[in-house]
C-alpha cells in the first residue's frame, strides 16, 4: 500500500472514531437521556451524560490513529504536535468525569487547556504544511481553519463570560455552537492532513 493511500484510509478511520465518539457515544446517548436541550447542547454536557467506556475507547483509538497519521506526514515540529494531541486527549478524558456538576472551576480550566492546545496545534500544522508541495486549496483550507479556530477561541471566552451573567441562555447557546465549530474545524484539519 502506498503512503498516500495509507494516509487517506487512516484519516477516514480517525474521523470515524471521533464522529462515533461525539455523535453517538456522547450526543446521541445524552439526548436519549433527555440531557441535551435547545439551550444546553455543549460538548461538556454530552460528555457528562455519554457512554463513558465507549467515549474512552473511541477517543483513545482516534488519538492513536491521529498521531500515526502525523507520523506519516512531515517531521517538522512533529514532537510538539504529538505532545499537543496527547494533552488534548488527556484533558478530554478528564472532563468526562470532572464535569461542571462536580467541579465547575476545574472543568473550565481543563476545557480552556483543550481549546488552547487545539488552536496551537492547528497553527503549527499550518506552519508545517505551508511550504509543502500540496494543493493551494489545502493550504488555504489550513489557513482558514486557523483563522476560524482563533475567532472561535476568542468567542468562547466572550460567550462564557456572558453565560455567567444575565444573558445565560443566549450565552450557553452561543458557547455550545462555538464548541461544535471547533469540533468541525478539527475534523476538517484531519481530512486535509490525510488527503493533502
C-alpha positions in Angstrom: 0.0 0.0 0.0 1.5 3.4 -1.0 1.9 6.2 1.5 -0.8 8.4 0.1 -3.5 5.7 0.2 -2.4 4.7 3.7 -2.9 8.3 4.9 -6.3 8.5 3.1 -7.5 5.4 4.9 -6.0 6.5 8.3 -7.7 9.9 8.1 -11.1 8.3 7.4 -10.6 5.8 10.2 -9.6 8.7 12.6 -12.6 10.7 11.6 -14.9 7.7 12.1 -13.6 7.2 15.6 -14.1 10.9 16.5 -17.5 11.1 14.8 -18.7 8.0 16.6 -17.4 9.4 19.9 -19.0 12.8 19.7 -22.0 11.9 17.6 -23.1 8.5 19.1 -21.3 7.9 22.4 -21.7 11.5 23.6 -24.6 13.4 21.9 -26.9 10.5 21.0 -26.6 8.8 24.4 -27.1 12.1 26.2 -30.0 13.1 24.0 -31.8 9.8 24.7 -31.3 10.5 28.5 -33.0 13.9 28.0 -29.9 15.8 28.9 -29.4 17.7 25.6 -31.8 20.6 25.2 -32.1 23.5 22.7 -30.3 25.8 25.1 -27.8 23.3 26.6 -26.0 21.2 23.9 -22.4 21.8 24.9 -19.8 19.2 24.3 -19.3 19.1 28.1 -23.0 18.3 28.6 -22.8 15.5 26.0 -19.6 14.1 27.6 -21.0 14.3 31.1 -24.0 12.1 30.2 -22.5 10.0 27.4 -21.4 6.4 27.5 -18.0 6.6 29.4 -16.4 3.3 28.3 -17.3 3.9 24.7 -16.0 7.5 24.8 -12.7 6.5 26.4 -12.3 3.7 23.8 -13.2 5.8 20.8 -11.1 8.8 21.9 -8.1 6.5 22.6 -8.3 4.8 19.2 -9.0 8.1 17.4 -6.0 9.8 19.1 -3.7 6.8 18.3 -4.7 6.9 14.6 -4.3 10.7 14.5 -0.8 10.5 15.9 0.1 7.8 13.4 -1.3 10.0 10.6 1.0 12.8 11.8 4.0 10.4 11.9 3.4 9.5 8.2 3.5 13.2 7.3 6.2 15.9 7.6 8.5 15.6 10.5 8.8 19.3 11.2 7.5 20.1 14.7 6.3 16.5 15.0 7.0 16.0 18.7 5.4 19.3 19.6 2.3 18.4 17.6 2.1 14.9 19.1 2.5 16.5 22.6 -0.4 18.8 22.0 -2.6 16.0 20.8 -1.7 14.0 23.9 -2.6 17.0 26.1 -6.0 17.3 24.3 -6.6 13.6 24.8 -5.7 13.6 28.5 -7.9 16.5 29.3 -10.7 15.3 27.1 -10.8 12.1 29.0 -10.5 14.0 32.3 -13.6 16.2 31.7 -15.7 13.1 31.1 -15.6 12.7 34.9 -14.6 16.3 36.1 -17.9 17.7 34.9 -19.4 21.1 35.6 -21.6 19.4 38.1 -18.7 18.1 40.1 -16.1 21.0 39.9 -17.1 23.8 37.6 -13.8 25.8 38.0 -11.5 22.8 37.2 -13.8 21.8 34.3 -13.5 25.2 32.7 -9.7 25.3 33.2 -9.4 21.9 31.6 -11.7 22.9 28.7 -9.6 26.1 28.2 -6.4 23.9 28.0 -8.1 21.7 25.4 -9.3 24.6 23.2 -5.9 26.4 23.5 -4.0 23.3 22.7 -6.2 22.7 19.6 -5.6 26.3 18.5 -1.8 26.0 18.8 -1.9 22.6 17.1 -3.7 24.0 14.1 -1.3 26.9 13.9 1.7 24.6 14.0 0.0 22.3 11.4 -0.4 25.3 9.1 3.3 26.3 9.6 4.4 22.7 8.8 2.3 22.3 5.6 2.5 25.9 4.1 5.8 25.1 2.4 4.9 21.5 1.4 4.1 20.7 -2.2 0.3 20.3 -1.7 -2.7 21.8 -3.4 -3.2 25.5 -2.7 -6.8 24.5 -1.8 -5.5 22.5 1.2 -3.0 25.3 2.2 -5.8 27.8 2.2 -8.0 25.3 4.0 -5.5 25.0 6.8 -5.1 28.8 7.0 -8.9 29.3 7.1 -9.1 26.6 9.8 -6.5 28.5 11.9 -8.4 31.8 11.5 -11.8 30.3 12.3 -10.2 28.5 15.3 -8.7 31.8 16.6 -12.0 33.6 16.2 -13.9 30.8 17.9 -11.4 30.7 20.8 -11.9 34.4 21.4 -15.7 33.9 21.0 -15.7 31.1 23.6 -14.2 33.5 26.1 -16.7 36.2 25.4 -19.8 33.9 25.4 -18.6 32.1 28.6 -18.5 35.5 30.4 -22.0 36.3 29.0 -23.3 32.9 30.1 -22.2 33.7 33.7 -24.1 36.9 33.6 -27.8 37.8 33.0 -27.7 36.5 29.3 -27.1 33.0 30.5 -29.4 31.2 28.0 -28.1 33.1 24.9 -24.5 32.7 26.2 -25.0 28.9 26.6 -26.4 28.6 23.0 -23.5 30.7 21.6 -20.9 28.8 23.6 -22.3 25.4 22.6 -22.4 26.4 18.9 -18.8 27.7 19.0 -17.6 24.5 20.8 -19.1 22.4 17.9 -17.5 24.7 15.3 -14.1 23.8 16.9 -15.0 20.1 16.5 -15.9 20.6 12.9 -12.7 22.5 12.2 -10.7 19.7 13.8 -12.4 17.2 11.6 -11.6 19.3 8.5 -7.9 19.5 9.5 -7.7 15.7 10.0 -9.2 15.4 6.5 -6.7 17.8 5.0 -3.7 16.1 6.6 -4.9 12.8 5.3 -5.7 13.8 1.8 -3.1 16.6 1.0 
